[in-house]
Structures are given as C-alpha cells and as structure tokens.
Amino acid sequence: MNRIQKVTGRVLRLEQVRSMGVIGDPGCEGLGAYPMKVYAGALEETARDAITLIAGDLVPAGTAHYYQLICELTETLAQNPVYSLRGNHDTGAYAEYFGQKNYALLADGFTVVVLDNANRTFEAAGLELLSEVLAREDVRQAVIAFHIPVPNHFIQNSVSDEEAARLREAYRPWRSKVKYLLCGHVHSRFVDEVDGIPLLCTGGGGAMIEDVSDEIRACDVEHHVIHFFMAGNELHYRFSDLPEDCYRCERSDTILNQKLQDTVQGELMAHFKYLMFADRAERRGFAQIANLFRALAASEYYHAKNFYAILDQPKPFRSSAETFVPGELFEYEHLYPMLAAYAHAHAFPLAEQAYTAAARAEKEHAALLKQAADVDRFSEGTLYVCPICGHLMTGDPPPDRCPICGGPARQFETYATP
C-alpha cells in the first residue's frame, strides 16, 4: 500500500476519516539525521489519526533527488495515508510525486481544502475550487490549508493584504462554514484569529525551531504536530508536543546500536586526527593544507553528529544540563586519579601529567554544569579555554597564565556570549 497519496482529482471523498494529523515543515532545512528523526517521530504521532497532512516544505529544494529521499523515508515510516500541500521550498518536480496543488478532501464530518500559495499568491484555480467546495450542501465545517500565513498579529512573514483579501472573497458567502485556517512556513507555532476564524500555524515537524518575535521564542516552543478530530458533530484540534527523544526504533536493534556507536567513535577520531594534522600544517606554514584538514575535520564531526542523533536519548532541554554532571564527577573523583596513579606506579610521567591536569579541568566542568542546570539564571558570559591542556576558566580578565600547565593568556580561546 502506498502511504504517500499522489492526488489526481480535485475533490476526493474519504470514507470513515474522522481525524487528521498535521506536520509542518519537516525538510526545508535539509534532510539530515536530526530533522528526519523529528519527522519520523511526527509520523509516529500522526499515525494516531486516520490521515496525515504535511503543511509544506517537505524538501530543501524541489529536485527529484530530494523528493525521492523524502518519499522513500515516508513510505517506510508512515502508518496512514499521507497527503501534502506545496511549500515555498517544494518547487520543481512537486507534481510528479504529489499530484494536484489545489484539491479538497471530504472526510466524515469535515472538509480540508488545500490551496497552493507557495509563491505568495493564491492560484485562481485554487480559489475557484474553494468557492465550489464550500457551496456544497454536504460541506458543513472546513479547514482551509495553505503554506504561507495570511497577515496576522504575530509575524510579518505572510502573504500580502491583497492576497488575503482574494482568499476572503472566495470564502465570504460561506464564511460560517470555515472552521479553521491552517498554515506552516513559520518554524514555530501560534494560534491567532483572522476575520473571526482561528488561524493555526505549525512549522514544528523537523525544521529547527526559531525565534520569530518577542512573543514567540524558540525556547518556549517544542517540535510538535496538530491533531484535528471530530468530537460528536464538531471538529476540534489540539497541539501535541514531540519529546526530543521522539523516535527510538533504530537504536532498539542490538547490532545496529553497537555499529552506530562504533561509527560515531570512528568519525570523532577522524575529526580529532584531522584537527591535529591541521595544527601541524599551520605551524609549518602550509595554510592551504591546514585549511583542507580543518574542513575535513568539520565534515567528520557532522557525520558523527548525524549518527549520534539516531542514538541520542536527550532529556527535556531545561533538565538536560544536569545530566552531564555525573560523568564529569566520575572522571575527576575516580577514573582520572586512578589512571594517574597507575601511570605513576609504572613510571609513565606524560600520561600521569595528562590525567592529573584533566581531572582538575573536569572538576571545573562539573561546577559549571551544576550552575547551568538552572538554564534561566546561568550568567557566565565569557569563558576561556587553554589550548595547551584544555583547562576551562571563568572570570574577566582571565589569569596571565593557565593555572594547570602555565600556557600564556594570549593563546587562550575565548567563548563569549553574543
């Protein structure tokens, strides 16, 4: 059974469909492991509903390559029929994979009219369809779905007032039938009222959540989906937040889990080795070689990040910082002193010195992480790291020399809050 529905007709009757899950903007920032992990979790969540609608921006660019990737992923993970509407990133070959850009779904008790405004204008054919569908006697409550918001009280990233007026004119004679306006595009979420109709905006299905205004901050919004559902004869909705650990399937395979861990370690080791070689090349005056190996190191880091995203089991953000404290405590209280003692007993002075210095640094890490556990009150603005031994320092100005290894302050790497 194909999960992705390539829409070939203007009006489709869906029997025994009384609910719909909506996913906004899964792929516009790229189809890497983290956004696709969120998208996978979103598909799992909307499997609770009879159908899923993706509110645009399935892909970063409208080429066959990206459409093929998102279609293969969706076919593997989706558990119900998936419909879509076109976003501003969904250009090019969109119709070859998803069919009509303007269409209506007549479900059991509600209707969804999908309109294309990916180019910031509503197509005449779509507005004609909207009027035609709303005029039907069997249509009593409708959701008008499009990608780019109409003008609202929260953001300016919307279609023009003129386009909004064209939309209003199309539904005006049957305005009482319009239950909700639905859009994506904004990598956040909000609920507003436009022309007396609730406007639901959702862009939390994969793209990184962004600050969009003083009222709508990224720290206050989670990735999410919307559920529309019939309760009696009325259509209702609710937002459902996705936990950061929203997709767990692949790491549950024992063999794959271990291979993923091995792969992360291998990629990080390559990242480290390339950075070390870049430093050697820089010291010898080979700037272009150093630049190449720093770029290679960055590439390996992002490879590791993608593989680790599949393994990662993060806690909710505001309680995450403190989860790193036990590891730091174990290292400086037990592991590194034990290894330093072993190195001392066997006359390995370099290893002894490295473990002793690292233990002192890890103690500072643990103290800072304990402070950072209260994310809203953490106030350390400028941090310094010694590139010789890795010691992390606070305070402004920093000491003239690293208290661990004596490295000069002029070499310290500075991490300042913008």
C-alpha positions as CSV (number, residue, x, y, z in Angstrom):
1,M,0.0,0.0,0.0
2,N,1.4,3.4,-0.9
3,R,1.4,5.8,2.0
4,I,2.1,8.9,0.0
5,Q,-1.1,9.9,-1.8
6,K,-0.5,11.4,-5.3
7,V,-3.6,13.4,-5.7
8,T,-5.1,13.1,-9.2
9,G,-8.6,14.6,-8.6
10,R,-9.8,18.0,-7.5
11,V,-12.2,16.6,-4.9
12,L,-11.7,13.3,-3.0
13,R,-14.2,11.6,-0.8
14,L,-12.5,9.9,2.2
15,E,-14.7,7.3,3.9
16,Q,-14.6,6.8,7.7
17,V,-12.0,9.5,8.2
18,R,-12.7,11.5,11.3
19,S,-9.3,12.7,12.3
20,M,-6.2,14.2,10.7
21,G,-2.7,14.8,11.9
22,V,-0.7,17.8,10.6
23,I,3.1,18.0,10.3
24,G,4.7,21.3,9.3
25,D,8.0,22.0,7.5
26,P,9.9,18.7,8.0
27,G,12.6,19.1,5.3
28,C,13.2,22.7,4.3
29,E,16.5,23.0,6.3
30,G,17.8,19.7,4.9
31,L,17.2,16.0,5.1
32,G,19.9,15.3,7.8
33,A,19.5,12.8,10.5
34,Y,18.3,15.2,13.2
35,P,15.4,16.8,11.3
36,M,14.4,13.5,9.9
37,K,14.4,12.0,13.3
38,V,11.9,14.6,14.3
39,Y,9.9,13.9,11.2
40,A,9.9,10.2,12.0
41,G,8.6,10.9,15.4
42,A,6.0,13.2,13.9
43,L,4.8,10.4,11.6
44,E,4.6,8.1,14.6
45,E,2.5,10.6,16.4
46,T,0.1,11.3,13.5
47,A,-0.4,7.6,13.0
48,R,-3.0,8.0,15.7
49,D,-5.1,9.8,13.1
50,A,-6.8,8.5,10.1
51,I,-4.7,10.5,7.7
52,T,-1.7,12.8,7.8
53,L,-1.3,16.2,6.1
54,I,2.2,17.7,5.6
55,A,1.8,21.5,5.6
56,G,4.5,22.2,3.1
57,D,8.3,22.3,2.8
58,L,8.9,18.6,2.6
59,V,12.3,19.2,1.0
60,P,15.0,21.8,0.9
61,A,14.8,22.2,-2.9
62,G,12.4,20.8,-5.4
63,T,14.6,18.4,-7.3
64,A,13.9,14.7,-8.0
65,H,16.8,13.7,-5.7
66,Y,15.3,15.3,-2.6
67,Y,11.7,14.2,-3.4
68,Q,12.9,10.7,-3.8
69,L,14.6,10.7,-0.4
70,I,11.6,12.1,1.5
71,C,9.3,9.8,-0.3
72,E,11.3,6.7,0.5
73,L,11.6,7.7,4.1
74,T,7.9,8.5,4.3
75,E,6.8,5.2,2.7
76,T,8.9,3.3,5.2
77,L,7.8,5.2,8.4
78,A,4.2,6.3,7.8
79,Q,1.4,4.2,9.1
80,N,-1.5,6.0,7.5
81,P,-2.2,7.8,4.2
82,V,-0.1,11.0,3.8
83,Y,-1.3,14.0,1.9
84,S,0.7,17.1,1.3
85,L,0.5,20.7,0.2
86,R,3.2,22.7,-1.6
87,G,5.5,25.0,0.4
88,N,7.9,27.6,-1.0
89,H,10.7,25.0,-0.9
90,D,8.6,22.4,-2.7
91,T,9.2,23.7,-6.3
92,G,10.3,21.9,-9.4
93,A,9.1,18.2,-9.5
94,Y,6.5,18.5,-6.8
95,A,3.5,17.5,-9.0
96,E,5.4,14.4,-10.3
97,Y,5.4,13.0,-6.7
98,F,2.3,14.5,-5.0
99,G,0.0,15.4,-7.8
100,Q,-2.5,18.3,-7.6
101,K,-1.5,21.5,-5.8
102,N,-5.1,22.6,-5.1
103,Y,-7.6,19.9,-4.0
104,A,-10.2,19.1,-1.4
105,L,-10.6,16.1,1.0
106,L,-14.2,15.4,2.0
107,A,-13.9,13.4,5.2
108,D,-16.6,12.2,7.7
109,G,-17.8,15.4,9.3
110,F,-15.2,17.9,8.0
111,T,-13.6,19.0,4.8
112,V,-10.0,20.1,4.1
113,V,-9.4,22.4,1.2
114,V,-5.7,22.5,0.2
115,L,-4.6,25.7,-1.6
116,D,-1.2,26.5,-3.1
117,N,0.3,29.8,-2.1
118,A,4.0,28.7,-2.3
119,N,4.7,31.7,-4.5
120,R,2.9,34.1,-2.0
121,T,-0.1,34.2,-4.2
122,F,-3.2,32.0,-4.3
123,E,-3.8,30.5,-7.7
124,A,-7.1,31.4,-9.3
125,A,-7.9,27.7,-9.8
126,G,-7.5,27.1,-6.1
127,L,-9.8,29.9,-5.1
128,E,-12.4,28.7,-7.6
129,L,-12.2,25.3,-6.1
130,L,-12.6,26.7,-2.6
131,S,-15.8,28.5,-3.5
132,E,-17.1,25.4,-5.3
133,V,-16.5,23.1,-2.4
134,L,-17.8,25.5,0.3
135,A,-21.0,25.9,-1.8
136,R,-21.8,22.1,-1.5
137,E,-24.6,21.2,0.9
138,D,-22.6,18.2,2.3
139,V,-19.8,20.6,3.4
140,R,-20.5,22.0,6.9
141,Q,-17.2,22.7,8.5
142,A,-14.0,23.2,6.6
143,V,-10.3,23.7,7.2
144,I,-8.6,25.9,4.6
145,A,-4.9,24.8,4.5
146,F,-2.1,26.6,2.8
147,H,1.6,27.1,3.4
148,I,2.4,30.8,3.9
149,P,0.3,32.6,6.6
150,V,-2.1,35.3,5.9
151,P,-1.5,38.6,7.7
152,N,-1.8,38.1,11.5
153,H,-0.9,39.7,14.9
154,F,2.3,37.8,15.5
155,I,4.6,37.9,12.4
156,Q,5.1,39.9,9.2
157,N,6.3,36.8,7.2
158,S,3.0,36.4,5.4
159,V,1.2,36.9,2.1
160,S,0.1,40.4,1.2
161,D,-3.1,42.1,2.4
162,E,-4.3,41.9,-1.3
163,E,-3.8,38.1,-1.4
164,A,-5.6,37.7,1.9
165,A,-8.5,39.8,0.5
166,R,-8.7,37.4,-2.5
167,L,-8.9,34.5,-0.1
168,R,-11.6,36.2,1.9
169,E,-13.6,37.0,-1.2
170,A,-13.5,33.3,-2.2
171,Y,-15.0,32.0,1.0
172,R,-17.1,35.1,2.0
173,P,-20.5,33.8,1.1
174,W,-19.9,30.6,3.1
175,R,-17.7,32.1,5.9
176,S,-19.7,30.4,8.6
177,K,-18.5,27.0,7.2
178,V,-14.8,27.9,7.6
179,K,-13.9,26.4,11.0
180,Y,-10.1,26.9,10.8
181,L,-7.3,28.4,8.7
182,L,-4.2,26.3,8.8
183,C,-0.7,27.1,7.6
184,G,3.0,26.2,8.1
185,H,6.1,28.1,6.9
186,V,7.0,29.6,10.3
187,H,9.4,27.4,12.3
188,S,7.4,27.7,15.4
189,R,3.7,27.7,16.3
190,F,0.9,30.1,17.2
191,V,-2.8,30.5,17.3
192,D,-4.4,33.8,16.1
193,E,-7.8,34.9,14.8
194,V,-8.1,36.3,11.3
195,D,-11.5,37.5,10.0
196,G,-13.0,35.9,13.1
197,I,-11.6,32.5,12.2
198,P,-8.9,30.7,14.2
199,L,-5.5,30.7,12.3
200,L,-3.3,27.7,13.4
201,C,0.3,28.0,12.4
202,T,2.6,25.0,12.7
203,G,6.2,24.6,11.5
204,G,7.5,22.1,14.1
205,G,7.8,18.9,12.2
206,G,11.6,18.8,11.6
207,A,13.0,22.3,10.9
208,M,14.9,23.9,13.8
209,I,12.5,25.9,15.9
210,E,13.3,29.6,15.6
211,D,12.7,32.9,17.5
212,V,10.0,34.6,15.4
213,S,9.1,37.5,17.6
214,D,9.4,38.8,21.2
215,E,6.2,36.9,22.0
216,I,7.2,33.6,20.2
217,R,10.7,32.5,21.3
218,A,12.4,29.2,20.3
219,C,13.0,28.3,24.0
220,D,9.2,28.3,24.6
221,V,8.2,26.1,21.6
222,E,8.8,22.3,21.1
223,H,8.7,20.3,17.9
224,H,5.0,19.3,17.5
225,V,2.1,18.2,15.4
226,I,-1.5,19.2,15.3
227,H,-4.4,16.7,15.7
228,F,-7.8,17.6,14.2
229,F,-10.6,15.3,15.4
230,M,-14.3,15.0,15.4
231,A,-16.0,15.0,18.8
232,G,-19.6,14.4,18.2
233,N,-20.5,16.6,15.3
234,E,-17.8,19.3,16.0
235,L,-14.3,19.5,14.6
236,H,-11.7,20.2,17.3
237,Y,-7.9,20.5,17.4
238,R,-5.0,20.1,19.8
239,F,-1.3,20.6,19.6
240,S,0.9,17.6,20.6
241,D,4.5,18.3,21.6
242,L,7.1,15.8,20.4
243,P,9.7,14.8,23.0
244,E,13.3,15.3,21.9
245,D,13.7,11.6,22.1
246,C,10.8,11.1,19.7
247,Y,12.0,8.2,17.6
248,R,13.6,5.2,19.1
249,C,13.1,2.4,16.6
250,E,16.5,2.0,15.1
251,R,18.6,2.0,18.2
252,S,16.5,-0.8,19.6
253,D,18.3,-3.2,17.2
254,T,21.2,-4.5,19.2
255,I,23.6,-5.0,16.3
256,L,22.8,-1.6,14.7
257,N,23.0,0.1,18.0
258,Q,26.6,-1.1,18.5
259,K,27.6,-0.3,14.9
260,L,26.2,3.2,15.3
261,Q,28.3,3.7,18.5
262,D,31.4,2.3,16.7
263,T,30.7,4.6,13.8
264,V,30.4,7.7,16.0
265,Q,33.7,6.9,17.7
266,G,35.4,6.4,14.3
267,E,34.1,9.6,12.9
268,L,35.1,11.6,16.0
269,M,38.6,10.0,16.0
270,A,38.9,11.1,12.3
271,H,37.7,14.6,13.3
272,F,40.4,14.8,16.1
273,K,43.2,13.4,13.9
274,Y,42.4,15.9,11.1
275,L,42.4,18.8,13.5
276,M,45.8,17.7,15.0
277,F,47.3,17.5,11.5
278,A,45.8,20.9,10.6
279,D,47.7,22.4,13.6
280,R,50.9,20.8,12.4
281,A,50.4,22.1,8.9
282,E,49.7,25.6,10.2
283,R,52.8,25.7,12.4
284,R,54.9,24.7,9.3
285,G,53.4,27.5,7.2
286,F,51.1,25.3,5.0
287,A,48.0,27.4,5.4
288,Q,46.1,25.7,2.5
289,I,46.8,22.2,3.8
290,A,45.7,23.3,7.3
291,N,42.5,24.7,5.8
292,L,41.8,21.5,4.0
293,F,42.2,19.4,7.1
294,R,40.1,21.7,9.2
295,A,37.3,21.3,6.6
296,L,37.8,17.6,6.6
297,A,37.6,17.6,10.4
298,A,34.3,19.6,10.3
299,S,32.9,17.1,7.8
300,E,33.7,14.2,10.0
301,Y,32.2,16.0,13.0
302,Y,28.9,16.4,11.2
303,H,29.0,12.8,10.1
304,A,29.4,11.8,13.8
305,K,26.6,14.2,14.7
306,N,24.2,12.6,12.3
307,F,24.9,9.1,13.5
308,Y,24.7,10.2,17.1
309,A,21.4,11.8,16.5
310,I,20.0,8.3,15.9
311,L,21.4,7.1,19.2
312,D,20.8,10.2,21.3
313,Q,18.3,9.9,24.2
314,P,18.0,13.5,25.4
315,K,16.0,14.6,28.4
316,P,13.8,17.7,28.1
317,F,16.0,20.7,27.4
318,R,15.5,22.5,30.7
319,S,16.6,19.4,32.7
320,S,19.4,18.3,30.4
321,A,22.4,20.2,31.6
322,E,22.5,18.5,35.0
323,T,22.5,15.0,33.3
324,F,26.1,15.7,32.2
325,V,27.3,16.3,35.8
326,P,27.7,12.6,36.9
327,G,30.1,11.9,34.1
328,E,32.3,14.8,35.0
329,L,32.2,13.9,38.7
330,F,33.2,10.3,37.9
331,E,36.1,11.3,35.8
332,Y,37.7,13.7,38.3
333,E,36.8,11.9,41.5
334,H,37.6,8.3,40.4
335,L,38.6,7.5,36.9
336,Y,41.4,10.0,36.2
337,P,43.0,9.8,39.7
338,M,43.1,6.0,39.3
339,L,44.7,6.2,35.9
340,A,47.2,8.8,37.1
341,A,48.2,6.6,39.9
342,Y,48.6,3.7,37.6
343,A,50.8,5.8,35.3
344,H,52.9,7.0,38.3
345,A,53.4,3.5,39.5
346,H,54.7,2.4,36.1
347,A,56.8,5.4,35.5
348,F,54.7,6.9,32.7
349,P,55.1,10.6,33.5
350,L,53.4,12.1,30.4
351,A,50.2,10.1,31.0
352,E,50.3,10.9,34.7
353,Q,50.5,14.6,34.0
354,A,47.8,14.5,31.4
355,Y,45.4,12.6,33.7
356,T,46.1,14.8,36.7
357,A,45.6,18.0,34.6
358,A,42.4,16.7,33.1
359,A,41.0,15.8,36.5
360,R,41.4,19.4,37.7
361,A,39.7,20.6,34.5
362,E,36.8,18.1,34.8
363,K,36.2,19.4,38.3
364,E,35.6,22.9,36.9
365,H,33.4,21.4,34.2
366,A,31.2,19.8,36.9
367,A,30.9,23.0,38.8
368,L,29.8,25.0,35.8
369,L,27.4,22.3,34.7
370,K,25.8,22.4,38.1
371,Q,25.3,26.2,37.6
372,A,23.9,25.6,34.1
373,A,21.3,23.3,35.4
374,D,19.3,26.4,36.1
375,V,19.3,27.5,32.4
376,D,17.4,30.7,33.0
377,R,19.8,32.0,35.7
378,F,23.2,30.9,34.3
379,S,25.2,34.1,33.9
380,E,28.8,33.1,32.9
381,G,29.2,35.3,29.8
382,T,32.8,34.8,28.8
383,L,34.8,31.6,29.1
384,Y,38.4,30.8,28.3
385,V,40.0,27.5,27.3
386,C,43.7,26.8,27.4
387,P,44.7,25.2,24.1
388,I,47.7,23.6,25.7
389,C,46.0,21.4,28.3
390,G,42.2,22.1,27.8
391,H,41.6,23.8,31.2
392,L,38.4,25.9,31.2
393,M,38.5,29.3,33.1
394,T,35.9,31.9,34.0
395,G,36.3,35.5,35.2
396,D,37.3,38.6,33.3
397,P,40.1,39.2,32.8
398,P,41.5,35.7,32.8
399,P,44.7,34.8,34.6
400,D,48.0,35.7,32.9
401,R,48.8,32.0,32.6
402,C,46.9,28.8,32.8
403,P,46.9,27.6,36.4
404,I,47.3,24.0,35.2
405,C,50.0,24.0,32.6
406,G,51.3,27.6,32.5
407,G,50.1,28.4,29.0
408,P,50.1,32.1,28.3
409,A,46.8,34.0,28.2
410,R,47.4,35.3,24.7
411,Q,46.8,31.8,23.4
412,F,43.5,31.2,25.3
413,E,40.5,30.5,23.2
414,T,37.6,32.9,24.1
415,Y,34.0,31.8,24.2
416,A,31.8,34.9,24.7
417,T,28.0,35.1,24.6
418,P,26.9,37.3,21.6
